[in-house]
Amino acid sequence: MAPSFSLRVLKVLNTKRKQPSSKHKRVSRGEKLRIDEKREDDGEEKNGFRLKTSVRSQSHGVQPLGNLLVSPTSYNSRNPGLGNLRVLPDELLVDLFGLLGPTELGRLSAVSKSLYVFCNHEPLWRNLVLEHLKGTFFFNGSWKSTYIAAFWPGVGLEKATSAIRVRDFYSDYLFQSWLCASLEMKPEWLERDNIQRRKRISVEEFVRDFEEPNKPVLLEGCLDDWPALEKWNRDYLIRVSGDVVFSVGPVEMKLKDYFQYADLVKEERPLYLFDPKFAEKVPQLGSDYHTPVYFQEDLFSVLGKERPDYRWVILGPAGSGSSFHVDPNSTSAWNAVIKGSKKWVMFPPEVIPPGVHPSPDGAEVACPVSIMEWFMNFYKMTKEWKRRPVECVCKAGEVVFVPNGWWHLVINLEDSIAITQNYVSRRNLVSVLDFLKKPNASELVSGTKDRVNLYEKFKGALDNTFPGTIEELTLKAEEKRAQQKKLTFWESVTDAKVGGFKFSF
Ligand SMILES: O=C(O)CCC(=O)C(=O)O
């Protein structure tokens, strides 16, 4: 999808010196932005956008296309250096160059300034590192130099990280990943906090007010007795599991190597540690927390070892997170923050978030933009929507309840550690069973090897352990649906508030 800032004018100053912040002024109706080449002192506020502290300028001098409008020469050095390839969009060129190996990329980068910029695009080198080294890399601040250090250690870090700045190169696509990696969250993206918050409510209240009506809630004070809240910090986690390998996106990494990566990374979609077997790998971690009282019912446990993945430890730097999705197998979830904080945006099942495109069968969700780009391009429009999202910032010691079917996006505002569990209780059992028996279950069901038979296995095990429960809950669900239909009819013909009819002809 085309990034939206092509109409914006962002001026990149080509000065080598660090600029005093007073130089960075808004230059016209919030549409022009000047960005220093080096900013290692403090974040800069421009257009209401603020760059992260210690952000470096786009290393090859790439500027957004809008800047071409105010360039005195109107010359874009992108084009001549690409030859006949110039007609292809940048996105496609990056895909094509992604088919090359490191040597070809290196050679091609010597052909022209333009190819130099494309072939040094960091995501290309990230893919090479992940493909060739899997999780055994030692990140040194740039993916290209990480690759070079691993395969050509003789080259030396300084040479491997040196970057030529190319003048007059304009590309929204290449600029955007730098911009999204460099922006701070805007205060207005964080200020809406409309989730219901509850402290030490009873289980009955939780079920009646939130689980039964399938509404999110932020629960305070229910982790106070978790040892993890006191103990889990970087030193402790490295002590108990520094050499243990965890799932990190498409690879497996030692925890201590992941911390090294997370310390240095500045990218649009940071790798996220999300491991479903942490408690089996490090039993100590499993005994540092327990399931909060509200989520004790765990019907998938009747499946024993065959149950789908259900608990994850989540670790990530600021800016990492989860783009819009609905949780697996129609389960509900809770997410407890142990360190750091997370911004949540949630939409009810019947509202598809803007920028999100689920396939008709629900098997795939395309969210073509990164989390930061979603905030830049789509967040504002949700303010005018009738069905506003439920939002909050969840801090250490707090838990968000995510009801089944709700869309959610989460971004870590600081380096964060969390535990999440997905579960089936009597409140969502019927919906989980309906989901598991869909004709395309083999594509929809996740977290288990035997996707097709999960329905039969689960139903069988439930019938053995809790005979009659499925029938009872199915009947109740049917009654509830009928009740809702009736209500909808009466609501449509009466003015619910004054109790009068509102037929109009
Ligand atoms: O990044 C997070 O903490 C959110 C995780 C999440 O959305 C999930 O587990 O479904």
The ligand as a Tripos MOL2 file, in Angstrom:
@<TRIPOS>MOLECULE
LIG
   10     9     1     0     0
SMALL
NO_CHARGES

@<TRIPOS>ATOM
      1 O1          2.0480   -8.0740   21.9900 O.co2     1 LIG1
      2 C1          1.2770   -8.3730   22.8970 C.2       1 LIG1
      3 O2          1.5500   -8.3220   24.0890 O.co2     1 LIG1
      4 C2         -0.1090   -8.8110   22.5040 C.3       1 LIG1
      5 C3         -0.1760  -10.2530   22.2890 C.3       1 LIG1
      6 C4         -1.4230  -10.6330   21.6000 C.2       1 LIG1
      7 O3         -2.0980   -9.8470   21.0130 O.2       1 LIG1
      8 C5         -1.8560  -11.9930   21.6210 C.2       1 LIG1
      9 O4         -1.2300  -12.8260   22.2660 O.co2     1 LIG1
     10 O5         -2.8820  -12.2750   20.9730 O.co2     1 LIG1
@<TRIPOS>BOND
     1     1     2 2
     2     2     3 1
     3     2     4 1
     4     4     5 1
     5     5     6 1
     6     6     7 2
     7     6     8 1
     8     8     9 2
     9     8    10 1
@<TRIPOS>SUBSTRUCTURE
     1 LIG1         1 GROUP 0 **** ****
